[in-house]
Amino acid sequence: MTGNGGPAGNGEGDRRGNGDDAERRAREDAAWQSIVDHYGERPDFLPPEAPPEALPERDDEQPAELGPRAWEPAEEDDRYVPPPPPPVPRPHGLRLAAWLGLFGVPIVVLVCIVAGVSLPSPLGFLALVWFVGSFGYLVATMTGPKDPGGGWNDGAVV
């Protein structure tokens, strides 16, 4: 459709009434039905086969060696007990201040926005400097790989 009339774009659609709309739909339906009727080769369907014969009934009894308790649970003392995890390291000094600035400043700013409180300009600037400085400090003091020439993949460390 070109937008300047009927489907052929010849302007006839502007002059026709609603009665011709049904004719147009009938022509389109006939065209689509013709496409469907002549599309590809039709498959040859085989006649349905007879249903398979019923299977013989099973004997649900199992020999004792194959039953649900044919195995014995292991001794409780034989299983592996992992050691307790090490304590979570706690940052001290500048690293603690950097983590507080990285996560604390955005939280304070969001709380102020939700509460409708406006921070004074010097305090806002100080919060921005603290956040950016915290990020920079944490990136600068990151530890690198234990083996710099070992490549990017540590693999499984055992």
N, C-alpha and C positions, 0 to 999 in steps of 0.2 A: 504494500500500500504506500502510495507516495504522498498522501496528505492533501491532494488537490481534487479529490472527488472519489469516484468508485474504485474498485479494486484494480482496474486497468489504468487508472490515473487520467482518464479522459474527461473528467468533470461531470459525468452522467449522474454520479451519486448525489450531487447537490440538487438536481432537478427531479429526482425520483421521490416518491412518497414512501411511507412505511410499508405499503403493500408489496413493494419490490424487495424489501428486506427479506421476506420469507423466500422469494424466488432465489435471491443471492445465496441464502443459507442452503437451500435445496441443491443449487448448482455446486456449492462447495462440498456438501456432503457426498454428492454423486462423484465428484472428482476424487475425494479421499477414498471412497469405497472402491473406485476403479484402481487406485494405487495399491490398496490392500489386496484386491483380488488378483492383481497381476504381479505381485512382488515375489520373486524367486520361485523355485520349484516346490511343489507341495510334497511333504514327506508321506511315504507309504506306511500306514499304521498296521501293525500286525494284530491279528485277532487276539483277544485275551486268552491266556493259558488257563488250564484247569487249576484250581487251588491245589497246593501240595498236600500229600497225604499226612494225616496226623502222626506226630512222632510218638514212639512208644513211651509209656509212662516210666519215669525214673524211680529208682530206689534211693530215697534221700538219706538212708543210713550210710555213714562213713565208717571206714575201719578206725579203730581206736588210735592207731599211729598217725592218722591224718586229721584227727579231731581238732577242735578249737584250742584245746590245752595240751597239744602234743609236745610242747616245749616248756621248759622250766624257766621262770624269771631268774635273772642273775642275782647274785648276792648284793645286798645293799652296799657292802664295803668295797666292792670291785669297781664301782662306777667312778668316773672322773669328776672331781670337784674343783672348779677353777679357783685360783687364788682371789682374794678380795681386790677390787680395783684400787689403784692408787688414789689418794685424795686429789680433789680438783685444785689446781694451782691458783693461788690468789695473787692478783697483782699488787704491787706496793709502789708508793711514791709517785713518780711521774707517769708510770704506766697506768696506775689507777686513775689519776686525773685525766689522762687521755681517754680512757674508756668511758669515764663519766661524761666527758665533753662530747664524745662521739654519739652516745646514746641518750644522755641526759638532756642536752640542749634541744634536740628535736622534740623530745617529750614535753619539755617546759614550753616551747613555742606552740605546740599543738594544744596544750591545756590553756594557754593564754588566748589562743584564737577561739577555742570553743567557749571559754568563759567570757569572751568579749573584752578582755583586758588588753590595753595597749602598753607595750614595753617602752620605756623612755629610750630615746635614740642612743645615748652612750651605752646603756645596758644591752640593747639589741646589737650594737656593733661589737661589744665585748663577747656576746654569745656567738656571733658569727666568727670572730677571730678564734675563740676557744674551740669551736667545732672544726674549722679548717686546720688549725694548728694541731689538734688531736689526731686528725686523720693523717696529716703529714708526719707527725712523730711516730705513730704506729706503723706506717709504711716504711719509714726510714730505719726503724729498729727491728724490722722483721728478720728472722733468722733464715738463711738460705738453706739449700739442700745439704745434707751431711756429706755427700760425695759430689762435688761440683762437676766432675768429669764423668759421672755415672749415667748421664742421660736424663730424660724427663720422667721415665717410668721406674718407680721403685720396685714394682712387682710385689710379690708376697714376701713380707719380712717375717722370718720365722725365728 
